[in-house]
Structure formats: structure tokens, C-alpha cells
Amino acid sequence: MFSLSSLAFALALHTFVAACDPTLKDIHWSSCKQNGTVPFVCGTLQVPLDYTDPASNVTLTLELVKVSAVKQPKKGSILFNPGGPGEPGRDYVVQLADSLLINTGGSFDLIGFDTRGTENTIPFSCFANATERVANADKTPVYLNSSDTAIGQAWAAKTTLAESCAQNGKATGELMGTGFVARDMMQIVDALKEDGLLRYWGFSYGTALGATVAAMFPDRMDRVVLDGVLNPRDYYAGYDLEQQTDTDKTWDDFFKGCLDNPDGCALAQDDTTSDGLKQKIYDLLWKFKYQPVAVGSEAATDIIDYTLIKNAITFAMYNTMFWPPLADGLHGLLTGNYTAFIELPSLFAQPPIFPNYGPEAGVGIRSSDVSLRTDNLTTLYPLIEEAYRGSELFGDYLVASALHYAQWPFKAKGAYKGDFCAKTKNPMLFVGNTFDPYTALVSARNASAGFEGSVVLEHGGHGHTSLAQPSLCTAKAIRAYFTNGTLPAPGTKCEPTFPLFSNHTALEALAPIANFTKVKRAEGDGGDDDDGELMGAVVRLGKRVLGGMA
């Protein structure tokens, strides 16, 4: 039985748990400080802290926000998870509420909640202070091919991380797995006192969460959209090499798109073929791996090396809005204008939309979920080699996570152990990009195959999730599904509305759509259509696709 008698445990959880009253099933809504685009209310809900201990009288306080529907009759509520894992769901809904209302049809309340390990929901931290956290990060290579010793160094640094987490996170390390979060979601659904069915839109990690809750509670699924899909089986295994299936294909299209739109891509000056451009960038990576360059007076920080270049590429691949500035920086490297590249981090490291992202939330949640464990680095060599073969660009990046999964000191309680094959009460909608460097289209197809009646909508865009290169066609399909349950026909593919390396602003690109809508309305055709408004909302959502776990 879970006890609060331990002082250490009490200090770790203090305000985050409360004595359980079995009658507490209501969400307690109240007014709160407004810092979003539309009015909202805040709520709290008591849920079991440990679902595996039914005799326990300890609960956890979930914090929620609600944005009310703007159309009547109201059709229920939609829950959201922006990914990570560990991105705060409340901030996501609050900051993007106006766009989410438009994209979901306006007839649903929008519910945001912070999953376990995130913000105030039993926040998970492995270090006593920021100084220790930074010291560990400085010793941890991000890319396993950044030096000849990077694999061993990363393993040792992640050993230190695991030991620190075991010491500082032991009170909560087993309590924030995805299986518990899925149960929390259904507690929210029950407390909303609607029809008892889940409506949900999840991105990236949120698709693993969505597949989990659908497999656990198939008879309680209403309209569920999973966008930027992880293969749930591989997610829990801890060696999701399927993630990088389309990575190099996306990277190839970065160069092809550049040459197709040379006015918007500085790299078009540097070669006449996409293969030629790509090879020049790979040559640059190898050059700076062994011959880093110091730039400016602050030589200790302004050093261009393999890792700095890969960081810029890794970040930019999430969202096509960053492709033109990445091209500018890479062109600077090719021409010796190193200052142009050094200025890139200031562009990519913009102030975060969600400043309260938990310190070790992401690593803690996923690491406790996965089954991969070993205390011997050599047993991971075949996996690392397979990753290298699978992607020339990111083969040394995504697989690096396996080094801390393998050594993680906690395994999530209440983990889902079943398969991902079920007939849900209502069929689900999976959305996968043709060119997603972090969640491959094949993963959407493989995940969908287990859920009878579900459909995969192929989004022909680039970047991570369908929001990274928006499509009016995709936006209409998702809105129609939420509004009336209409699924796109199997095999449907939606193309992006904006080309790669477009030299138009979003508003300029939207103008033809808005004008088209006005003309159609004047002709008496499409008077209820709001293509311009819908596309503008998708563009605003797309601007927050800045990265995450993938």
C-alpha cells in the first residue's frame, strides 16, 4: 500500500497528492488568470495515484483547462496531447485555442491537461539543481557519430543520468507511465459527464498514448485522430528504427525543393543537382567533425563543429518554415561566411511557447515505458549499426535514446501489456506525412492495421506531423471527421497548400484562398465555406511544431 509516512516521499509529492474520497468524481472548475487567445477556465480532478494498488487512499490532482465551444448544439469535449512526451497540454490548448476551435469545427469544448511528470502533475526531476543538469548534458554527446569515442562517452553519461534519476526521482519514477495516463484520460471523460466516450487529437508521442488508450478501452472511443504516428509496438520495445524510415527521403526533398524554388533557397547557388548539394553538406559535416572552426571573439562558445551543424539540421527538419534559414546558414558554411551560420541558433532557439516543460519529463516518461534493458553496451552495437544503415542523416541521433532506456532504473507501473488490435466503438483516423523525418508513414499504416475500420489519411507534406507543411485538404478532412464522423476514403492523399521554399508570407499565400472563397460565395456556391479562416488556423498551429521527442 502506498503510504505518506515517509518524510522523503512527502517532500517529493507534497501538494500533488491528497487523501482520496471515493465520491470525488467531479472536475472542480474555477476562473483563472487569462493569458490565452480566448477565455478559458481551470479545473482540478482527483484520480488514483497508483492504479495498481486499489487499496490505496492516495490520489493525484490533475490540472485541466477548458475552452468552451463557440457553436451550438455542443457535441461534447475533445482532449489533446501535443507530444513530447512531457509537453504541457494545458498551455497547448490555451495558447492555440482560437485555431483549435476552427480546426475542430467549433462545436466541442477543448480540454487540455498535463500528463504525469509534467508541470505540477508529479513533476519528475533527476537533478538537485540546474548546475548538475547542465553538467550532465555537457558530457552527453547528442549524436553517436560526432566523434570516434561518442558512443562510449554517451553510455557513461547516461549511466550517471540513470543513477541520479534513481536517487532523486525514486518517489515518482514508476508512476508516470503511459498506461496510467491512459487511465487518467478516461477518468477525465467520466468526470465530464457527457456520453462516456473519448474524443481526442494526439500528435507524435500523443499517438502512442492514443493507441494505448484505444487498445485498453476500445468500446469507449468516439472520434480519435492520431497525427504523426509512432508504431506503438516499437515505442514500447524501445528500439523504434521504423521512425527513421522516411528521414533520408525528407532530407533528399530538402535539396530537391531548394532547386525547384531557387528564389527562396540560398543553397541553389552552390550546385545544380540535388545529389551534388547533399554531398557538399555531408562533406561539410565530416570536415567540421575533425576540423571545428572558432568564430568571433567568444571562442569558447562560438565553435562550429559536427554537433552544431547537426543540431541546426535536426531542428529545421521538424518544420518547413525553417528550411529557408537553414539553407542560408549552410550556404554560409559553403562560402566561408561562418557568421551567417552562427546566427542560426538564435533563430532556432526562440523563446519556447511552453516555458514550463519539465526538466526530465520526456526521458522519464518514455524510459519507464519501454522494455529495453541491458547493463552491457556491447549488446546495443547491432542496434546502433542497424540504425546507421537505416539513415545516413539521423542514424546516429534517434538511436541514442536507447542508451538511457537500457539503463533506466524504473519500469512504469500499470504498463499496457496487450496487443494493439481492437475494434473500437467508432473508427479512428490516422494521419501520416509522406515526408516525416521523425514518424514515418509506414508507422501510421502499421498502427492503423490493428484497429478495425480505421483509415490512414496520407498527408503529402514534409516535416513532423501534418501541421508542419499545412494542407487545406487535410484540415478539411480532420474537421469533417470531428464534426460529423466522416472518414476520408481509404487511399486518400492530401497535398500541401504551400510549396517548399515559398518566398511568400503566410498571409500572401492565403490571399488566393480567401479570394477564391469570396468569389464562390458571390456565385452562390460555397457560402458556408471558410477556407481562408481554416487555412489560417492551420498555419498558426503549424508554427508551434518546434520539436519534441518525435
FIKOLBA-419201 format. One line per field, with one value per residue (C-alpha): residue number from 1; residue in one letter; chain; x, y, z. Coordinates in steps of 0.2 Angstrom, whole numbers, plus 2048, in hexadecimal, padded with zeros to 3 digits. Layout:
% FIKOLBA-419201
resi [NUM; ...]
resn [A; ...]
chain [A; ...]
px [X; ...]
py [Y; ...]
pz [Z; ...]
This chain:
% FIKOLBA-419201
resi [1; 2; 3; 4; 5; 6; 7; 8; 9; 10; 11; 12; 13; 14; 15; 16; 17; 18; 19; 20; 21; 22; 23; 24; 25; 26; 27; 28; 29; 30; 31; 32; 33; 34; 35; 36; 37; 38; 39; 40; 41; 42; 43; 44; 45; 46; 47; 48; 49; 50; 51; 52; 53; 54; 55; 56; 57; 58; 59; 60; 61; 62; 63; 64; 65; 66; 67; 68; 69; 70; 71; 72; 73; 74; 75; 76; 77; 78; 79; 80; 81; 82; 83; 84; 85; 86; 87; 88; 89; 90; 91; 92; 93; 94; 95; 96; 97; 98; 99; 100; 101; 102; 103; 104; 105; 106; 107; 108; 109; 110; 111; 112; 113; 114; 115; 116; 117; 118; 119; 120; 121; 122; 123; 124; 125; 126; 127; 128; 129; 130; 131; 132; 133; 134; 135; 136; 137; 138; 139; 140; 141; 142; 143; 144; 145; 146; 147; 148; 149; 150; 151; 152; 153; 154; 155; 156; 157; 158; 159; 160; 161; 162; 163; 164; 165; 166; 167; 168; 169; 170; 171; 172; 173; 174; 175; 176; 177; 178; 179; 180; 181; 182; 183; 184; 185; 186; 187; 188; 189; 190; 191; 192; 193; 194; 195; 196; 197; 198; 199; 200; 201; 202; 203; 204; 205; 206; 207; 208; 209; 210; 211; 212; 213; 214; 215; 216; 217; 218; 219; 220; 221; 222; 223; 224; 225; 226; 227; 228; 229; 230; 231; 232; 233; 234; 235; 236; 237; 238; 239; 240; 241; 242; 243; 244; 245; 246; 247; 248; 249; 250; 251; 252; 253; 254; 255; 256; 257; 258; 259; 260; 261; 262; 263; 264; 265; 266; 267; 268; 269; 270; 271; 272; 273; 274; 275; 276; 277; 278; 279; 280; 281; 282; 283; 284; 285; 286; 287; 288; 289; 290; 291; 292; 293; 294; 295; 296; 297; 298; 299; 300; 301; 302; 303; 304; 305; 306; 307; 308; 309; 310; 311; 312; 313; 314; 315; 316; 317; 318; 319; 320; 321; 322; 323; 324; 325; 326; 327; 328; 329; 330; 331; 332; 333; 334; 335; 336; 337; 338; 339; 340; 341; 342; 343; 344; 345; 346; 347; 348; 349; 350; 351; 352; 353; 354; 355; 356; 357; 358; 359; 360; 361; 362; 363; 364; 365; 366; 367; 368; 369; 370; 371; 372; 373; 374; 375; 376; 377; 378; 379; 380; 381; 382; 383; 384; 385; 386; 387; 388; 389; 390; 391; 392; 393; 394; 395; 396; 397; 398; 399; 400; 401; 402; 403; 404; 405; 406; 407; 408; 409; 410; 411; 412; 413; 414; 415; 416; 417; 418; 419; 420; 421; 422; 423; 424; 425; 426; 427; 428; 429; 430; 431; 432; 433; 434; 435; 436; 437; 438; 439; 440; 441; 442; 443; 444; 445; 446; 447; 448; 449; 450; 451; 452; 453; 454; 455; 456; 457; 458; 459; 460; 461; 462; 463; 464; 465; 466; 467; 468; 469; 470; 471; 472; 473; 474; 475; 476; 477; 478; 479; 480; 481; 482; 483; 484; 485; 486; 487; 488; 489; 490; 491; 492; 493; 494; 495; 496; 497; 498; 499; 500; 501; 502; 503; 504; 505; 506; 507; 508; 509; 510; 511; 512; 513; 514; 515; 516; 517; 518; 519; 520; 521; 522; 523; 524; 525; 526; 527; 528; 529; 530; 531; 532; 533; 534; 535; 536; 537; 538; 539; 540; 541; 542; 543; 544; 545; 546; 547; 548; 549; 550]
resn [M; F; S; L; S; S; L; A; F; A; L; A; L; H; T; F; V; A; A; C; D; P; T; L; K; D; I; H; W; S; S; C; K; Q; N; G; T; V; P; F; V; C; G; T; L; Q; V; P; L; D; Y; T; D; P; A; S; N; V; T; L; T; L; E; L; V; K; V; S; A; V; K; Q; P; K; K; G; S; I; L; F; N; P; G; G; P; G; E; P; G; R; D; Y; V; V; Q; L; A; D; S; L; L; I; N; T; G; G; S; F; D; L; I; G; F; D; T; R; G; T; E; N; T; I; P; F; S; C; F; A; N; A; T; E; R; V; A; N; A; D; K; T; P; V; Y; L; N; S; S; D; T; A; I; G; Q; A; W; A; A; K; T; T; L; A; E; S; C; A; Q; N; G; K; A; T; G; E; L; M; G; T; G; F; V; A; R; D; M; M; Q; I; V; D; A; L; K; E; D; G; L; L; R; Y; W; G; F; S; Y; G; T; A; L; G; A; T; V; A; A; M; F; P; D; R; M; D; R; V; V; L; D; G; V; L; N; P; R; D; Y; Y; A; G; Y; D; L; E; Q; Q; T; D; T; D; K; T; W; D; D; F; F; K; G; C; L; D; N; P; D; G; C; A; L; A; Q; D; D; T; T; S; D; G; L; K; Q; K; I; Y; D; L; L; W; K; F; K; Y; Q; P; V; A; V; G; S; E; A; A; T; D; I; I; D; Y; T; L; I; K; N; A; I; T; F; A; M; Y; N; T; M; F; W; P; P; L; A; D; G; L; H; G; L; L; T; G; N; Y; T; A; F; I; E; L; P; S; L; F; A; Q; P; P; I; F; P; N; Y; G; P; E; A; G; V; G; I; R; S; S; D; V; S; L; R; T; D; N; L; T; T; L; Y; P; L; I; E; E; A; Y; R; G; S; E; L; F; G; D; Y; L; V; A; S; A; L; H; Y; A; Q; W; P; F; K; A; K; G; A; Y; K; G; D; F; C; A; K; T; K; N; P; M; L; F; V; G; N; T; F; D; P; Y; T; A; L; V; S; A; R; N; A; S; A; G; F; E; G; S; V; V; L; E; H; G; G; H; G; H; T; S; L; A; Q; P; S; L; C; T; A; K; A; I; R; A; Y; F; T; N; G; T; L; P; A; P; G; T; K; C; E; P; T; F; P; L; F; S; N; H; T; A; L; E; A; L; A; P; I; A; N; F; T; K; V; K; R; A; E; G; D; G; G; D; D; D; D; G; E; L; M; G; A; V; V; R; L; G; K; R; V; L; G; G; M; A]
chain [A; A; A; A; A; A; A; A; A; A; A; A; A; A; A; A; A; A; A; A; A; A; A; A; A; A; A; A; A; A; A; A; A; A; A; A; A; A; A; A; A; A; A; A; A; A; A; A; A; A; A; A; A; A; A; A; A; A; A; A; A; A; A; A; A; A; A; A; A; A; A; A; A; A; A; A; A; A; A; A; A; A; A; A; A; A; A; A; A; A; A; A; A; A; A; A; A; A; A; A; A; A; A; A; A; A; A; A; A; A; A; A; A; A; A; A; A; A; A; A; A; A; A; A; A; A; A; A; A; A; A; A; A; A; A; A; A; A; A; A; A; A; A; A; A; A; A; A; A; A; A; A; A; A; A; A; A; A; A; A; A; A; A; A; A; A; A; A; A; A; A; A; A; A; A; A; A; A; A; A; A; A; A; A; A; A; A; A; A; A; A; A; A; A; A; A; A; A; A; A; A; A; A; A; A; A; A; A; A; A; A; A; A; A; A; A; A; A; A; A; A; A; A; A; A; A; A; A; A; A; A; A; A; A; A; A; A; A; A; A; A; A; A; A; A; A; A; A; A; A; A; A; A; A; A; A; A; A; A; A; A; A; A; A; A; A; A; A; A; A; A; A; A; A; A; A; A; A; A; A; A; A; A; A; A; A; A; A; A; A; A; A; A; A; A; A; A; A; A; A; A; A; A; A; A; A; A; A; A; A; A; A; A; A; A; A; A; A; A; A; A; A; A; A; A; A; A; A; A; A; A; A; A; A; A; A; A; A; A; A; A; A; A; A; A; A; A; A; A; A; A; A; A; A; A; A; A; A; A; A; A; A; A; A; A; A; A; A; A; A; A; A; A; A; A; A; A; A; A; A; A; A; A; A; A; A; A; A; A; A; A; A; A; A; A; A; A; A; A; A; A; A; A; A; A; A; A; A; A; A; A; A; A; A; A; A; A; A; A; A; A; A; A; A; A; A; A; A; A; A; A; A; A; A; A; A; A; A; A; A; A; A; A; A; A; A; A; A; A; A; A; A; A; A; A; A; A; A; A; A; A; A; A; A; A; A; A; A; A; A; A; A; A; A; A; A; A; A; A; A; A; A; A; A; A; A; A; A; A; A; A; A; A; A; A; A; A; A; A; A; A; A; A; A; A; A; A; A; A; A; A; A; A; A; A; A; A; A; A; A; A; A; A; A; A; A; A; A; A; A; A; A; A; A; A; A; A; A; A; A; A; A; A; A; A; A; A; A; A; A]
px [800; 806; 80A; 80E; 817; 828; 82E; 838; 829; 81E; 82B; 82B; 818; 812; 804; 802; 7F9; 7EA; 7E0; 7D4; 7C1; 7B9; 7AA; 7B6; 7B2; 7AE; 7BA; 7BB; 7BB; 7BF; 7C5; 7D8; 7E4; 7E1; 7F0; 7E9; 7E1; 7CF; 7C7; 7C9; 7C7; 7D2; 7CE; 7D4; 7D0; 7D5; 7DA; 7E3; 7F6; 7F9; 7EC; 7F5; 7F1; 7DE; 7E0; 7E9; 7E0; 7ED; 7E8; 7F0; 7E9; 7E8; 7E8; 7DD; 7D7; 7C7; 7C3; 7B0; 7A9; 7A4; 796; 786; 780; 790; 796; 7A1; 7B3; 7C4; 7D4; 7E5; 7F7; 804; 812; 823; 820; 81E; 818; 80B; 7FA; 7F2; 7FD; 7FB; 7E8; 7E8; 7F5; 7ED; 7DB; 7D5; 7DD; 7D7; 7C5; 7C6; 7CE; 7C2; 7B3; 7AF; 7A1; 7AD; 7B4; 7C7; 7CF; 7E2; 7EA; 7FC; 801; 80B; 81C; 818; 816; 80D; 807; 815; 823; 832; 843; 854; 85F; 860; 863; 865; 878; 878; 86C; 877; 887; 87F; 879; 88A; 891; 884; 887; 877; 87D; 886; 890; 896; 8A7; 8B0; 8AD; 89B; 892; 89C; 89B; 888; 886; 890; 887; 876; 87C; 87F; 86D; 865; 86E; 869; 857; 856; 85B; 851; 842; 83F; 82F; 826; 830; 824; 814; 814; 814; 808; 7FD; 7F8; 7F6; 7EA; 7E0; 7E1; 7D9; 7CA; 7C8; 7C7; 7BA; 7AF; 7B1; 7AB; 79A; 796; 794; 7A2; 7AC; 7BD; 7C0; 7D3; 7E0; 7F2; 802; 813; 814; 802; 7FF; 807; 7FC; 7ED; 7F0; 7F2; 7E2; 7D9; 7E0; 7DC; 7CA; 7C5; 7B2; 7B4; 7BC; 7B2; 7BC; 7CF; 7DC; 7EE; 7FA; 80C; 80B; 817; 816; 80F; 817; 829; 826; 824; 832; 83E; 847; 83B; 846; 836; 836; 844; 83D; 839; 847; 853; 845; 840; 852; 853; 843; 84B; 858; 84C; 840; 84E; 852; 840; 83E; 84F; 848; 844; 854; 865; 86D; 867; 876; 882; 87E; 872; 86D; 865; 871; 880; 879; 876; 888; 88F; 886; 88B; 89D; 89B; 895; 8A5; 8B0; 8A9; 8A9; 8BC; 8C0; 8B4; 8B5; 8B5; 8AB; 8AB; 8B3; 8A9; 8B3; 8AD; 89B; 89C; 8A3; 89C; 89E; 894; 888; 884; 880; 876; 86C; 867; 862; 859; 84E; 84A; 844; 835; 82D; 82F; 82E; 840; 847; 84B; 855; 85E; 862; 869; 874; 87B; 87E; 888; 893; 896; 89C; 8A6; 899; 899; 890; 881; 880; 884; 875; 86A; 868; 861; 854; 850; 851; 843; 83A; 830; 81D; 81C; 829; 825; 82A; 830; 842; 843; 831; 834; 842; 839; 828; 82F; 83D; 831; 826; 832; 837; 849; 856; 868; 877; 883; 886; 88D; 87B; 875; 882; 877; 869; 874; 87C; 86A; 865; 875; 870; 85E; 862; 871; 86B; 863; 86A; 875; 867; 857; 85F; 869; 859; 85C; 86B; 861; 852; 85D; 864; 854; 851; 83E; 830; 81F; 812; 802; 80A; 7FF; 804; 7F8; 7F8; 7F2; 7E4; 7D3; 7C2; 7BE; 7AD; 7B0; 7BE; 7CD; 7D6; 7E9; 7F3; 804; 810; 818; 828; 829; 83B; 835; 825; 824; 815; 817; 815; 803; 7FF; 806; 7FD; 7EC; 7ED; 7E9; 7DA; 7CB; 7C3; 7D0; 7D6; 7E7; 7E7; 7F7; 7FD; 809; 813; 824; 829; 822; 80F; 803; 804; 816; 812; 7FF; 7F2; 7E0; 7DB; 7E2; 7DA; 7C9; 7CA; 7CF; 7C1; 7B4; 7B9; 7B7; 7A7; 79D; 7A8; 7AB; 7BB; 7C5; 7C4; 7D2; 7E1; 7DD; 7ED; 7ED; 7FA; 801; 7FA; 80B; 81B; 82B; 836; 828; 82D; 81C; 816; 809; 7FC; 801; 800; 7EE; 7E8; 7E3; 7DA; 7D0; 7CD; 7C7; 7BB; 7B4; 7B1; 7A8; 79D; 799; 794; 789; 794; 79D; 795; 798; 7AA; 7B8; 7C7; 7D2; 7CD; 7D1; 7E1; 7E7; 7E3; 7ED; 7FC; 7FB; 7FB; 80A; 815; 816; 81D; 82E; 834; 832; 835; 82E]
py [800; 811; 81B; 82D; 829; 82B; 83D; 83C; 836; 844; 851; 84A; 84A; 857; 861; 855; 847; 847; 83C; 832; 834; 827; 834; 840; 83E; 84F; 85C; 86B; 87A; 88C; 89C; 89E; 8AB; 8AD; 8AD; 8A4; 8A9; 8A5; 8A4; 894; 88D; 882; 872; 864; 852; 845; 834; 825; 828; 815; 80B; 7FB; 7FD; 7FE; 7FE; 80E; 81E; 82A; 834; 840; 851; 853; 865; 869; 877; 879; 884; 884; 880; 88F; 886; 87E; 870; 86B; 85A; 856; 858; 855; 850; 855; 84F; 859; 84C; 84C; 842; 84F; 85E; 867; 864; 873; 880; 878; 87A; 88B; 892; 88B; 88B; 896; 88B; 87B; 881; 884; 874; 869; 872; 87D; 871; 869; 86F; 86D; 865; 866; 85D; 85A; 848; 840; 846; 857; 868; 866; 854; 84B; 854; 848; 84F; 845; 853; 85D; 86D; 875; 874; 861; 860; 86B; 861; 851; 857; 85F; 84D; 844; 844; 846; 83D; 82D; 830; 841; 83A; 829; 828; 82F; 81E; 81A; 82B; 82C; 81B; 821; 832; 829; 81D; 82D; 833; 823; 822; 834; 831; 821; 82C; 83C; 835; 825; 82B; 82D; 824; 816; 820; 82A; 81D; 81E; 810; 81B; 82A; 820; 81C; 82F; 834; 828; 82F; 840; 83A; 833; 843; 84D; 844; 844; 834; 82A; 82A; 831; 83E; 841; 849; 843; 848; 83E; 836; 83A; 82D; 81F; 825; 825; 814; 80E; 815; 80E; 7FD; 7FD; 805; 801; 802; 814; 81C; 829; 834; 831; 839; 834; 83F; 83C; 82A; 81F; 80C; 808; 7F7; 7FE; 80D; 801; 7F6; 805; 802; 80B; 80A; 80C; 81E; 823; 81A; 82A; 835; 834; 836; 846; 84C; 848; 853; 861; 863; 85F; 86C; 878; 876; 877; 888; 890; 8A1; 89C; 891; 898; 886; 886; 891; 883; 875; 870; 85F; 859; 84B; 857; 863; 855; 84E; 85F; 860; 84F; 854; 863; 858; 84D; 85C; 865; 854; 854; 866; 871; 884; 891; 8A1; 8B2; 8B8; 8AC; 89D; 892; 892; 897; 887; 87F; 86C; 85C; 85D; 870; 86C; 85D; 866; 873; 866; 85B; 86A; 871; 860; 861; 86F; 876; 888; 885; 87E; 88F; 896; 885; 886; 898; 891; 882; 88E; 898; 889; 885; 897; 89A; 8A6; 89D; 8AB; 8A8; 896; 89B; 8A7; 897; 892; 8A2; 89F; 88D; 890; 89C; 89E; 88E; 88F; 883; 88A; 87D; 86D; 862; 85F; 84C; 84A; 843; 837; 831; 82D; 824; 81B; 814; 80E; 804; 7F2; 7F4; 7F1; 7EC; 7F0; 7EC; 7F8; 7EB; 7E3; 7F4; 7F4; 7EA; 7F6; 805; 7FE; 7FA; 80C; 813; 808; 80E; 821; 82A; 83A; 835; 823; 82A; 835; 82C; 81C; 825; 825; 812; 815; 81D; 811; 802; 809; 810; 80C; 80C; 802; 80A; 803; 7FE; 7FD; 7F6; 7E5; 7E0; 7E2; 7F0; 7E7; 7EC; 7F1; 802; 808; 815; 814; 81E; 82A; 829; 837; 834; 83F; 838; 841; 841; 83F; 83A; 82F; 826; 823; 810; 812; 81A; 80B; 7FE; 806; 808; 7F5; 7F0; 7FB; 7F4; 801; 80E; 818; 820; 831; 834; 846; 849; 856; 857; 859; 852; 850; 856; 868; 86A; 86E; 871; 86B; 872; 860; 858; 866; 863; 850; 852; 85E; 854; 845; 84E; 857; 849; 839; 838; 82F; 832; 824; 817; 81C; 82F; 83A; 84D; 858; 867; 878; 881; 87C; 879; 889; 894; 8A6; 8AC; 8B0; 8A5; 8B3; 8B6; 8A3; 8A3; 8B2; 8A7; 89B; 8A9; 8B1; 8A1; 89F; 8B0; 8AD; 89C; 8A4; 8B2; 8A5; 89C; 88D; 88A; 897; 88D; 88A; 893; 88C; 89C; 89B; 889; 88A; 898; 88E; 880; 88B; 892; 880; 87B; 889; 880; 870; 874; 863; 856; 844; 83F]
pz [800; 7FC; 80C; 810; 81F; 817; 819; 809; 800; 807; 802; 7F0; 7EE; 7FB; 7F2; 7E4; 7ED; 7F9; 803; 7F8; 7FA; 7EF; 7EC; 7E3; 7D1; 7CC; 7C4; 7CE; 7C2; 7C7; 7BF; 7BC; 7B5; 7A3; 798; 788; 778; 77E; 790; 799; 7AA; 7B5; 7BE; 7C9; 7CA; 7D7; 7D0; 7D7; 7D9; 7D7; 7CD; 7D1; 7E4; 7E5; 7F8; 7F8; 7FE; 7F5; 7E6; 7DA; 7D5; 7C2; 7BC; 7AD; 7A2; 798; 78A; 786; 775; 76B; 761; 767; 76A; 773; 76E; 77C; 781; 778; 782; 77B; 77D; 773; 775; 77D; 787; 795; 78B; 796; 78F; 798; 791; 77F; 780; 788; 77C; 76C; 771; 763; 756; 75E; 75F; 74C; 747; 751; 74C; 75B; 762; 76F; 780; 77F; 78E; 792; 7A0; 7A6; 7A6; 7B4; 7B5; 7AE; 7B6; 7C7; 7C3; 7CE; 7C5; 7C2; 7C4; 7C5; 7CB; 7DB; 7D1; 7C0; 7C2; 7C3; 7B5; 7A9; 7AE; 7A9; 799; 795; 797; 78C; 779; 770; 760; 762; 752; 758; 75D; 75D; 770; 771; 773; 783; 78A; 787; 790; 79F; 7A0; 79F; 7AD; 7B8; 7B2; 7B7; 7C8; 7CC; 7C6; 7D1; 7E0; 7DD; 7D4; 7DE; 7E5; 7D5; 7C8; 7C6; 7C6; 7B6; 7A9; 79A; 7A1; 7B0; 7A5; 79A; 7AA; 7AF; 79E; 7A1; 7B2; 7AA; 79E; 7AC; 7B6; 7A7; 7A8; 796; 78C; 794; 783; 780; 772; 770; 765; 768; 760; 760; 771; 773; 765; 770; 77E; 773; 76D; 77F; 785; 776; 779; 78B; 789; 777; 77B; 781; 772; 768; 75D; 75F; 753; 754; 74B; 748; 74D; 757; 755; 767; 767; 763; 76F; 77E; 778; 778; 768; 75B; 74C; 741; 747; 73B; 72C; 723; 72A; 71C; 70F; 718; 718; 705; 702; 70C; 6FD; 6F0; 6F6; 6F7; 6E5; 6E0; 6E9; 6E7; 6EB; 6FD; 700; 701; 6FF; 6ED; 6E9; 6EE; 6E2; 6D4; 6DA; 6EA; 6EC; 6EA; 6F7; 704; 701; 705; 715; 71A; 716; 721; 72F; 72E; 72C; 73C; 746; 745; 742; 74C; 749; 756; 751; 75A; 76A; 775; 76F; 77E; 777; 765; 75E; 74F; 750; 74A; 759; 756; 743; 747; 755; 748; 73B; 749; 74E; 73D; 737; 743; 739; 727; 72D; 733; 723; 71A; 729; 72A; 718; 71C; 729; 71F; 711; 71D; 722; 710; 70C; 71B; 723; 734; 73D; 732; 73A; 74B; 74B; 748; 75A; 75F; 752; 757; 769; 76A; 77B; 77E; 77C; 78B; 798; 7A6; 79C; 7AA; 7AD; 7AA; 7A5; 794; 798; 7A8; 7A0; 791; 79A; 7A7; 799; 78E; 791; 78B; 799; 799; 7A4; 796; 788; 77C; 77B; 773; 765; 758; 75B; 759; 749; 742; 746; 73D; 72E; 72E; 72D; 728; 72F; 740; 743; 751; 759; 75C; 762; 76F; 77A; 77C; 786; 795; 792; 795; 7A5; 7AC; 7BF; 7BE; 7B5; 7B4; 7BF; 7B6; 7A5; 797; 792; 785; 772; 768; 75F; 763; 75B; 763; 765; 757; 74B; 74D; 741; 73F; 736; 72F; 725; 715; 71B; 72E; 734; 746; 744; 734; 729; 72B; 73E; 73B; 72F; 73C; 74A; 741; 73B; 74D; 74F; 745; 73A; 73D; 72E; 72A; 722; 719; 71A; 70C; 716; 71E; 730; 740; 740; 734; 73B; 736; 723; 724; 718; 716; 711; 721; 72C; 724; 726; 738; 73C; 733; 73D; 74D; 748; 741; 742; 72F; 72B; 71B; 70E; 710; 706; 707; 705; 709; 701; 70B; 706; 707; 6FD; 705; 706; 702; 702; 706; 718; 71F; 71D; 70B; 708; 710; 706; 6F6; 701; 70A; 6F9; 6F2; 700; 6FE; 6EB; 6EF; 6FB; 6EF; 6E2; 6EF; 6F1; 701; 70B; 71B; 716; 720; 718; 71C; 72E; 72F; 726; 731; 740; 73A; 736; 748; 74F; 744; 74B; 75B; 754; 75B; 760; 76E; 770; 75F]
